[in-house]
Amino acid sequence: MKMFLDYLYKLRNEGSSFGLERMRILLDRLNNPQGSYPVIHVAGTNGKGSVCAMLNSIYQSNGYKVGLFSSPHLIELGERVQVNGENMPMEEIKNMVLRIQPIAEEMESEIKGMHPTFFEIMTAVAFLRFKESKVDLAILETGLGGRLDSTNVVTPELSIITSISLDHCEILGHRISDIAREKGGIIKNNVPVVTGWLPQEANQEIKKISKQKNANVEDLNLSIEQCPETNLVGNYQRRNAALASTAVELLKTKFAVSNEDTEKGLKKVVLPGRWQKLRESPKIILDACHNQGGVECLKENLEVFQSPFKVWLAAMGGDRAFDLIRLLAPLAKELVYFTAEFPRACDFEQMLALTPKPYHSKVRRGNWKNIDLELKEAKKNNEEDLLVTGSIYLIGQVLSVQENPFLPTSSSLQDYV
């Protein structure tokens, strides 16, 4: 296990280099497992994880064997690669990575810089796992963008673009049209596309790409009352449910479903860390809101707090921290800033500098390494609600000291996006 972990840590620490050439060479040498099953491909700034989870639940409820590839994980690396809701065991990931490693090292020996990245290796693991598990259908969530994402080597049955807003601008571009062009890179020739509620500039770009690819676009324009209900909280989740339901309806001739089982699937979606309640009263809520678009969704749900509440916050980048602090500071009784132990994480001083001045509520530094003690203290308080938000890594850190044991060897293996 140590050799395997050392290998993955090395890949993680080397960072990312975007492009599809490495991925295509790697998969070709693995006999292209990604062509062994039908795929639904999902991209978007926000909502793609929710839509993937909904599709996963709907198709399982209808009796299909479903593979799900998503990222990042909260606690266990195996969360990224699921078959019928079961995480891939660490021992099986190890065995599969060790199968891939000689091929990856051979690629590097042939051309320097051609060794696959951490995310590319995990994508290949998912493709192999789904083939060997004989899934009926695989649902793939892009990691970053779309056009150059390592998942973008498939010809899907359907493409979905959930939303488009400013995020990862240093990589994807600083204009909505730039980001739309990157997300729209998953659109394939003659493959239908379903899009969510997009800004006009993004919508125009997606339609232009779709026309070039002769891909029919299903552009949702429903009122919230027309969107199906789901067990996930918030109107934005009903919009996501509408996207998932539309996709299922479009694929009905290939994957038969019943309305009853589809409704059941939408009522039992599993998605930890998205407006997840750890305690009902007083409330402890975890929400992985982490960017500008996510802030708008978070705002919808804050009305559940009847009085000022405490906020635990971590952020990956000053732009993300600014949007979150601007929303939450006026509402918070206390702000607790955590510095995540990952590159790009905002430190306490950065977040303090972004806090409105003068600020009359309490601000303090959170203890990342002793999050269990922080949580115990929070649970002793029987009067004040608590919102934990800003970073999926903070959510994972909190969940790791809940019922599931903390698994440092896997939770620290992330791609830092």
N, C-alpha and C positions, 0 to 999 in steps of 0.2 A: 504493500500500500504506500510506503514512503516514497519509493521510486516514482510511482504514478503521480503522487501529489507534488513531488518536486518538479516533475515534468510540466504539470498544469500550472504551477506557480510561476515557472519560468515563462510560459506563454503569456500568462496574465500580465506579468511585469514588463513584457516587451511592448505592450500596447497594441493598437490596431492600425492596419493599413488597408484602406478600402479599395475594393475591386473584386471582380468575379473570376479572374484567371486562375488563381490558386484553387478556389473552390471547385471549378470545373475539372481541373487536372486531378485533384484529389478524388472526386467522385467517379471520374472515368476509371481510375485505378482501383476503385472499390466496386466496379461494374454497375455504376449508376443506380443505386438502390432507390433513389427518389422517383424513379419511373415505374415503380412496382405497385402503386396504389393511387387512387384519385386524391386530389388536394384542393382545399379551399385556402386561399392566400389572403392575409389580412394585414393592411398597413394603416397608419394614421398617427397623428400627434397624440391624441388621447382617445380612449375608448376601445383600442384594439384588443387589450387584454380582456376586457369585459365581453366584447363580442365573441372572442374566441372561446371564453368560458361558457357563454350561452349556447353557442353552436355545439360545443362538446357535450353539454347537458342535454340538449334537444335530441341529438342523434343517439346518444346512449339510451335515453328514455324511449326511443323508437326501436331499440334492439340492435343497433349497429355497434361494431367494435371500432373504437375511435382512438386515433393517436393525436396528441396535442403537444406542440412544441411552442414554448413561450419563454420569456425572459424579462427581467432577471428573476432569480429565485429569492424567497424570503429567508428560508432556513437551510433547506437541503438542496444540493445541486440537482438531485433527481427530480425536483419539482418541474424542471424545465422540460423533461421528457416523460410524458405520461401515456399510458395505454389504459383506456377505460377508467380514468381517474386515479390510477395507481402510479405513484412516483417510481422512477427507475431506481433500483437499489444501487448503492454506491459500489458494491462489488461487481455488479454487471457493467457499470460505467467504466470502472477500472479495466475490466477485461476487454471491453470494446476499444477503449483508448489505446491500450497496449497492442491491439491489432492494427490500429491506424498509425501508431507512432513510427514504425519502420518505413511506411510509405511517405509520411510527412518528412522524415529525415532524409530519405532518398531525394525528394523534391528539392530540399535545401542544398544537398550536395551537388545537384545538377545546376541549379541557378540560385545564387545567393539572394536571400530575401523572399524565397518562394515557400518557406515553411508556413503552413497554415496557422492562423491565429487561434486563440482560445475559443472565440465564438464560432469560427469555422469548424474546429474540431467537434464542438458540441452539436453543431448543426448536422455534421456527418454522423455523429452518434445517433441522433434522432432519426435520421433517414434509415440507417441500418436497423435500428430497433423496430421501427414501424414495419419494415419489410419482413424481418424475422418473426414479428408478432402476427403477421398476416392481417393487418388492420383493413377494415372496409373503407376507411376514409381517414385522411390526415388533415389536421387544421394547423396551419403554420402562421405564427405571428412574426412579423419582421422585427429585427432588433433595433435598427436605426435607419431611418429613411425608407428606401425601397429599391431604387434603381441599382445600387451597388451592394445591397444587403446580401449576405451569404445565403439566405433562403431563396433569393431570386434566380434560382436555377431550375425552377419547375414550370411546367405548363399546367396551370390549375383548371379545374372545372369552372371556377368563379373567382374573381378578385373583389375584395371589399376595401374601400377607403373610408375610414370612420369619421375622421375630422382632420382639419389642417389649421394649425396656428403656429406662431413663432416659438421655436424650441431648437436646440442644437444648431443655432444660427452660424456658429463658427465652422460647421461642417456642411450644413444643408443650404445655407444662404440666408440673407437678411431680409428678403422680401417674401411675401406669401406666395407669389408666383414661382419663386425659386424652390420653395419647399414643396409646393404642389407638383412641380416637375419631378422632384426626387421621389415623392410618394407615388406619383403616377407611373413611375418606372416599372411597377409590378404589372401594369396592364399588358396583356399579350394579344397577339393577333387572333381575332375571332372568338375571344373569351369574354363573356359578359362581365360587367362591372356594376357593383352596387355602391353608391356613395351616400354619405350622411349629409348633415346640414353644413354645407361648406360656404365660406365667404365667396362673394361673387368672383373675385379675382382668381381664387383657387378653382372654383367651379368651371370657369372658362378654360383654364389650363387643362383640367382633367378631360373636359369634353373635346378639346383640340387633340390631345393625345389619343383618346378613344377613337376619334374619327380617323386618325392616321392608321390606327391598328384595326379598323373595321370592327370595333368592340362595342356592342350595344350597352348603353348606360341606363341603369335604373336609378333615377335621381329622386330620393325620398323628399316629399314635401307634405308631411302629415302634421296635423295639430297634435298636441300632447294627449288629447282625449282619444285620438285614433291609434295611439301607440299601445301595444300590449303591456300588461302588467307583469312584473317580475318580483322575486323576493329581494332583489337588490334595491337599495334606497336611493331615491332622487329621480327627478324628471329626466335627467340626462341618461339614467339607466333604462328608462322606458324608451328613449330614443335609440339606445343601443339594442334593446330588445326588438324594436321595429326593424333595424338593420338585419339582425340575425334571422328574424322571421321571414323577411323578404328574401334573403338568400336561400333559406330552406324551401320556400315556395317555388323559387326559380329552378331549383334542382330536383323538384318533386318527381319528374319523369325518370330521373336516374336513381334517386334515393327516396323511395316512397315513405311517407310519414303520415301519421294521423293527427288531426287537429288536437285531439284530446291528449295524446302523448307529447305533442309539441308544447302545449300549455303546461303540462306537468313539468317538462324540462325547464321551462322558464321560471317555474316556481321553486326550483331546488338547485339553483346555480351556486357553485362553490367558488368563491373568490376572496380569499383572505386578504386583509389589509385595505379593502375598499369600503369605507364607512362601516368598519367592523366593530361591533360592541363587545368589549371585554366585560363590562359591567353595566347593568341597567340603571341603577340608582344608588348614589350619584353616577352619572354616566362616565365611562372611560371609552373613548372612541378612537379607533385607528383609521387614518385615511391617507393614502399614498399620493395625495395631490402634490405635484412637484414642479408645475410650470404655469405659464400664463393662462392657457386654456383650462387647466385643472383648477385654477383659482376661481374661475367663473362657476365651475361645477360645485366646488366646495361652498361657495357663497349661498347656493340654493339650499344647502342642508343645515346651515348654521342656526336657522330659526328654531331648531329643536332645543337649543340652550335657552332656558328661561331667564338666566341671570348671568353676570360675568363669569367666565370660566378660565381655567388655567390652560396654557398652551405649551406643549413640548415641540420644539422645532429644530430640524436640521435641514440643510440645503446644499445642493451640489451646484455652486456657482452663484455669484452675487446678483445676477439678473433674476434668478428664481427666488432668492431670498427676499429681494426688494418687493416683488409682487405679493408674496405671502405675508410679509411683515406689514405692508401697507394695509392689507385686508384685516389682519388679526389683531394688530396692536391696539386699535381703539376699542376692541371688544374684550380683550383679555384682562383678567385680574392679575395674572402673573405670566411672564414670558420666561421659559427655560430654554436656553440655546445649547444644543449639543453639537459638538464637532465630530462628524463621522470620520472613521479612520480609513478614508479612501481619498485618492487624488481628486482634486477640484472641490473638495468639501470646504464650505465656509467655516472659518474659525469664529470663536466667540467675539473677538474684537471687530471683525467684519460685520457681523450681524448687529452688534451693539451700535456701530456707526450708522447702520441703516434704520435704527429705531427712531421714531419721531421725537423731536425735542421741542419743548420739554415733555418728558414722559412721566406720568404720575403713578403708574402701576409698577410693581416689582419686576426687576429683571435679574436673572442669575444664570450662572454657568452650570450646565448639566454634566453629570459624570457618566460618560459613555461606557467606560470600562466596568462600572458598577451599576449598570442599568437595573439589575435585580433589586438592589437596595433602593434605588430611586422609585421603582414600581411598588415595592412594599410600603414605602412611606406614603405614596400617592393613594394606595388602597386603604390606608388607615384613616384617611380623610373621608368622613361620611356626609360632608356638606357641599363640596365643590366638584363640578364636572371637570373633566380633563379631555382635551383634544390632542392627539399625537399625530403630527403631520410633517410634510415638507420633503421627505425622502423615504423611498422604499427601504433603504438600508436602516434607517431608524425604526421603521415598522418591524423589519426583520429582527432587529436587536431586541425589541420589546417582546415579540412573539417567541423568541428563542428561550426566554426565561419563563414562559407559560408552561402548559402541560408538556409540550415537546422539549426534549433536552437540547441544550445549546450544542451545536455541531461546528466548532470553529474551523475544522478542516474543509468543510464545504461552504459554509456561509460566507467565508472570506474570499471564495473564488468567484469574483464578479468581473463584469466587463467595464464598469465605471462609466455608464452612459447616463 
